[in-house]
Amino acid sequence: MSVHGAARGFETAADAYERGRPEYPPAALDRLCAALGLVPGARLLEVGAGTGKLTRLVASRGAEVVAVEPSAAMLFKVAGSRGANAVRALAEALPFRAGAFARAAAASSFHWFDGPSALAELHRVLRPGSPLGLLWNRRDEAGWVGRLSAIVNRHEGSAPRYRKGDWRRAFELAPGLFEPIEEARFPHVHRLTPDGVVDRVASISFIAALPAAERAGVLDEVRALLSSHPDTAGRPEIGLSYVTDLYLYVRR
């Protein structure tokens, strides 16, 4: 399976990803479920499922989730989750027949895809009029979180990132497949121990893919920030502020 080199970091960062990444807030999940018709018994195609952060939330509401993820280490975290069927595959090569699904979603993952190819595949496997939900948790850069992001961003290189906004071009390059219908924002706070914040940074693909010494240096920078900044120093629990961005589309 061919993916961007930085994405290979997920193979070694799956545990840190599960520990350090936030869930999606109830208000965002409510809106997604309402828009996608995720009632008990409904079936959702989730592409780029990661460790199953969204998968488990949707399944807990009684829906069945077909969770597609190319990373074996990440998919292992999904396998066995109640209400989830884990499938190792790329979003650009979905192993399903045409019109197999009535709804789809991608959580904090669409920016990793070859956007036009993934949209073509989603268009193929979705029925006409089916909704597609894309959502991301992005850090609120105010205060100490901005300092944290500065440490991270120095190492991003060419890695795909939601914050760059390049993912939007997929809809321009594959016109006529999906029509936008709604955008919404949901602020929330993820409460973590200092070690949990370090895990959050360690879970970032291009940080995980660094040589061991360089990666250790980045994590030491994070620890130094947490131990010195007045908003985090000496605190057993730290609030990491996020905004969940939700984008809703419909298959033409």
Residue pairs with C-beta under 8 A, 6 or more apart in sequence:
1 70
1 88
1 89
1 90
2 90
3 70
3 90
3 112
4 112
4 158
4 159
4 160
5 209
6 157
6 158
6 159
6 160
6 205
6 206
6 209
7 70
7 71
7 112
7 205
8 205
8 209
9 204
9 205
9 206
9 207
9 208
9 209
10 17
10 50
10 71
10 73
10 74
10 205
10 208
11 71
11 72
11 73
11 74
12 73
12 208
12 209
13 202
13 203
13 204
13 205
13 207
13 208
14 51
14 71
14 73
14 74
14 76
14 77
16 199
16 200
16 202
16 203
16 208
17 50
17 51
17 74
17 203
18 51
18 77
19 196
19 199
19 203
20 192
20 196
20 197
20 198
20 199
20 200
20 201
20 202
20 203
21 50
21 51
21 53
21 108
21 137
21 200
21 203
22 53
22 137
22 188
22 190
22 240
22 242
23 53
23 57
23 190
24 32
24 53
24 54
24 57
24 107
24 135
24 137
24 244
25 186
25 188
25 244
27 186
28 135
28 184
28 186
28 188
28 244
28 246
29 57
29 58
29 61
31 184
31 186
31 246
32 38
32 105
32 133
32 135
32 246
33 39
33 58
33 61
33 63
35 131
35 133
35 182
35 248
36 42
36 44
36 103
36 105
36 131
36 133
37 102
37 103
37 131
38 44
38 58
38 61
38 63
38 103
39 62
39 63
40 61
40 62
40 63
41 62
41 63
41 64
42 63
42 64
42 102
42 103
43 63
43 64
43 65
43 66
43 101
43 102
43 103
44 58
44 63
44 64
44 65
44 66
44 101
44 103
44 104
44 105
45 66
45 68
45 94
45 96
45 100
45 101
45 103
45 104
45 105
45 122
45 125
45 126
46 54
46 55
46 58
46 65
46 66
46 67
46 68
46 104
46 105
46 106
46 107
47 68
47 91
47 94
47 104
47 105
47 106
47 109
47 110
47 113
47 118
47 122
48 68
48 69
48 91
48 106
48 107
48 108
48 109
48 110
48 112
48 113
49 55
49 65
49 67
49 68
49 69
49 74
49 75
49 78
49 86
49 107
49 109
50 69
50 71
50 74
50 77
50 78
50 107
50 108
50 109
51 74
51 77
51 78
52 67
52 77
52 78
52 81
52 84
53 107
53 108
54 105
54 107
54 135
55 65
55 67
55 78
55 81
55 84
56 81
56 84
58 65
58 83
58 105
59 65
59 81
59 82
59 83
59 84
60 83
62 83
63 83
64 83
64 84
64 85
65 83
65 84
65 85
66 84
66 85
66 87
66 96
66 101
67 75
67 78
67 81
67 84
67 85
67 86
67 87
68 87
68 88
68 89
68 90
68 91
68 94
69 75
69 78
69 86
69 87
69 88
69 89
70 88
70 89
70 90
72 88
75 86
75 88
78 84
78 86
79 86
87 95
89 95
91 106
91 109
91 110
91 113
91 117
91 118
91 121
91 122
92 113
92 114
92 117
92 118
92 121
93 121
94 121
94 122
94 124
94 125
96 125
97 125
98 124
98 125
99 125
99 126
99 127
100 125
101 125
101 126
101 127
101 130
102 126
102 127
102 130
103 126
103 130
103 131
103 132
103 133
104 122
104 125
104 126
104 130
104 131
104 132
104 133
105 132
105 133
105 134
105 135
106 113
106 132
106 133
106 134
106 135
107 135
107 136
108 135
108 136
108 137
108 162
110 118
110 134
110 167
110 170
111 136
111 160
111 161
111 162
111 164
111 166
111 167
112 160
113 167
113 170
115 167
115 169
115 170
115 171
115 173
115 174
116 170
116 173
116 174
118 170
119 170
119 171
119 174
119 177
119 178
120 174
120 177
122 132
122 177
122 178
122 251
123 177
123 178
123 251
123 252
126 132
126 251
127 251
128 251
128 252
129 250
129 251
130 250
130 251
131 181
131 248
131 249
131 250
131 251
132 178
132 248
132 249
132 250
132 251
133 246
133 247
133 248
133 249
134 246
134 247
134 248
134 249
135 244
135 245
135 246
135 247
136 162
136 244
136 245
137 242
137 243
137 244
138 162
138 163
138 242
138 243
138 244
138 245
139 145
139 148
139 149
139 240
139 241
139 242
140 187
140 241
140 242
140 243
141 149
142 241
143 231
144 225
144 229
144 231
144 232
145 240
145 241
147 225
147 229
148 197
148 201
148 222
148 225
151 201
151 218
151 221
151 222
151 225
152 201
152 204
152 207
152 218
155 206
155 207
155 210
155 218
156 206
157 206
159 205
159 206
160 166
160 167
171 177
171 178
171 180
176 252
177 251
177 252
178 249
178 250
178 251
178 252
179 249
179 250
179 252
180 247
180 248
180 249
181 248
181 249
181 250
182 246
182 247
182 248
183 245
183 246
183 247
183 248
184 245
184 246
184 248
185 243
185 244
185 245
185 246
186 243
186 244
186 246
187 241
187 242
187 243
187 244
188 241
188 242
188 243
188 244
189 239
189 240
189 241
189 242
190 239
190 240
190 241
190 242
191 237
191 238
191 239
191 240
192 199
192 200
192 237
192 238
192 240
193 236
193 237
193 238
194 223
194 226
194 227
194 232
194 235
194 236
194 238
196 238
197 222
197 226
197 232
197 238
197 240
198 219
198 222
198 223
198 226
200 240
201 207
201 218
201 219
201 222
202 208
202 215
202 219
207 215
207 218
208 215
210 218
225 232
226 232
226 233
226 238
227 233
227 234
232 238
